[in-house]
Amino acid sequence: MSLQYISDEAGNDIAVVIPIAEWNEIKSRHSDLNDLSSPKTNIPAPKKNISDFIGALSKDAARQINSDIEKSRNEWEK
């Protein structure tokens, strides 16, 4: 089996990637695993509209962000 291990910055294993063909073979031998990949368990995140975020920043914070952006742009032009 050709597994791939995913590690965090500290080198700790945090996930394993199993090739799909091998995963399908494992699922065929262990029917209880089919519950893991049923559409019921894959609940999509709620969709948000841009209007949901209106007013999320104060006007002062927005002005400060725009000021910082302008400063950054000016630094790139130098």
CNS distance restraints for C-alpha pairs under 8 A (distance, minus, plus):
assign (resid   1 and name CA) (resid  22 and name CA) 7.31 0.50 0.50
assign (resid   2 and name CA) (resid  18 and name CA) 7.12 0.50 0.50
assign (resid   2 and name CA) (resid  19 and name CA) 7.23 0.50 0.50
assign (resid   3 and name CA) (resid  16 and name CA) 6.59 0.50 0.50
assign (resid   3 and name CA) (resid  17 and name CA) 5.76 0.50 0.50
assign (resid   3 and name CA) (resid  18 and name CA) 5.25 0.50 0.50
assign (resid   3 and name CA) (resid  19 and name CA) 7.20 0.50 0.50
assign (resid   4 and name CA) (resid  16 and name CA) 5.62 0.50 0.50
assign (resid   4 and name CA) (resid  17 and name CA) 4.97 0.50 0.50
assign (resid   4 and name CA) (resid  18 and name CA) 6.79 0.50 0.50
assign (resid   5 and name CA) (resid  13 and name CA) 6.37 0.50 0.50
assign (resid   5 and name CA) (resid  14 and name CA) 7.59 0.50 0.50
assign (resid   5 and name CA) (resid  15 and name CA) 5.93 0.50 0.50
assign (resid   5 and name CA) (resid  16 and name CA) 4.62 0.50 0.50
assign (resid   5 and name CA) (resid  17 and name CA) 6.37 0.50 0.50
assign (resid   6 and name CA) (resid  13 and name CA) 5.70 0.50 0.50
assign (resid   6 and name CA) (resid  14 and name CA) 5.80 0.50 0.50
assign (resid   6 and name CA) (resid  15 and name CA) 5.04 0.50 0.50
assign (resid   6 and name CA) (resid  16 and name CA) 6.01 0.50 0.50
assign (resid   6 and name CA) (resid  17 and name CA) 7.64 0.50 0.50
assign (resid   7 and name CA) (resid  11 and name CA) 5.26 0.50 0.50
assign (resid   7 and name CA) (resid  12 and name CA) 5.13 0.50 0.50
assign (resid   7 and name CA) (resid  13 and name CA) 4.26 0.50 0.50
assign (resid   7 and name CA) (resid  14 and name CA) 5.36 0.50 0.50
assign (resid   7 and name CA) (resid  15 and name CA) 7.03 0.50 0.50
assign (resid   8 and name CA) (resid  12 and name CA) 5.50 0.50 0.50
assign (resid   8 and name CA) (resid  13 and name CA) 6.59 0.50 0.50
assign (resid   8 and name CA) (resid  14 and name CA) 6.50 0.50 0.50
assign (resid  18 and name CA) (resid  22 and name CA) 6.67 0.50 0.50
assign (resid  18 and name CA) (resid  23 and name CA) 6.16 0.50 0.50
assign (resid  19 and name CA) (resid  23 and name CA) 6.24 0.50 0.50
assign (resid  20 and name CA) (resid  24 and name CA) 6.03 0.50 0.50
assign (resid  21 and name CA) (resid  25 and name CA) 6.31 0.50 0.50
assign (resid  22 and name CA) (resid  26 and name CA) 6.26 0.50 0.50
assign (resid  23 and name CA) (resid  27 and name CA) 6.16 0.50 0.50
assign (resid  24 and name CA) (resid  28 and name CA) 6.14 0.50 0.50
assign (resid  25 and name CA) (resid  29 and name CA) 6.57 0.50 0.50
assign (resid  26 and name CA) (resid  30 and name CA) 6.22 0.50 0.50
assign (resid  27 and name CA) (resid  31 and name CA) 5.90 0.50 0.50
assign (resid  27 and name CA) (resid  32 and name CA) 7.80 0.50 0.50
assign (resid  27 and name CA) (resid  33 and name CA) 5.66 0.50 0.50
assign (resid  27 and name CA) (resid  34 and name CA) 6.31 0.50 0.50
assign (resid  30 and name CA) (resid  34 and name CA) 7.84 0.50 0.50
assign (resid  32 and name CA) (resid  36 and name CA) 7.98 0.50 0.50
assign (resid  33 and name CA) (resid  37 and name CA) 7.40 0.50 0.50
assign (resid  34 and name CA) (resid  38 and name CA) 6.49 0.50 0.50
assign (resid  36 and name CA) (resid  41 and name CA) 6.87 0.50 0.50
assign (resid  37 and name CA) (resid  41 and name CA) 6.91 0.50 0.50
assign (resid  37 and name CA) (resid  42 and name CA) 7.67 0.50 0.50
assign (resid  38 and name CA) (resid  42 and name CA) 7.26 0.50 0.50
assign (resid  39 and name CA) (resid  43 and name CA) 7.62 0.50 0.50
assign (resid  48 and name CA) (resid  52 and name CA) 6.47 0.50 0.50
assign (resid  49 and name CA) (resid  53 and name CA) 7.63 0.50 0.50
assign (resid  50 and name CA) (resid  54 and name CA) 7.16 0.50 0.50
assign (resid  57 and name CA) (resid  61 and name CA) 6.08 0.50 0.50
assign (resid  57 and name CA) (resid  62 and name CA) 6.26 0.50 0.50
assign (resid  58 and name CA) (resid  62 and name CA) 6.27 0.50 0.50
assign (resid  59 and name CA) (resid  63 and name CA) 6.14 0.50 0.50
assign (resid  60 and name CA) (resid  64 and name CA) 6.20 0.50 0.50
assign (resid  61 and name CA) (resid  65 and name CA) 6.19 0.50 0.50
assign (resid  62 and name CA) (resid  66 and name CA) 6.19 0.50 0.50
assign (resid  63 and name CA) (resid  67 and name CA) 6.09 0.50 0.50
assign (resid  64 and name CA) (resid  68 and name CA) 6.17 0.50 0.50
assign (resid  65 and name CA) (resid  69 and name CA) 6.19 0.50 0.50
assign (resid  66 and name CA) (resid  70 and name CA) 6.22 0.50 0.50
assign (resid  67 and name CA) (resid  71 and name CA) 6.28 0.50 0.50
assign (resid  68 and name CA) (resid  72 and name CA) 6.20 0.50 0.50
assign (resid  69 and name CA) (resid  73 and name CA) 6.20 0.50 0.50
assign (resid  70 and name CA) (resid  74 and name CA) 6.17 0.50 0.50
assign (resid  71 and name CA) (resid  75 and name CA) 6.27 0.50 0.50
assign (resid  72 and name CA) (resid  76 and name CA) 6.47 0.50 0.50
assign (resid  73 and name CA) (resid  77 and name CA) 6.51 0.50 0.50
assign (resid  74 and name CA) (resid  78 and name CA) 6.73 0.50 0.50
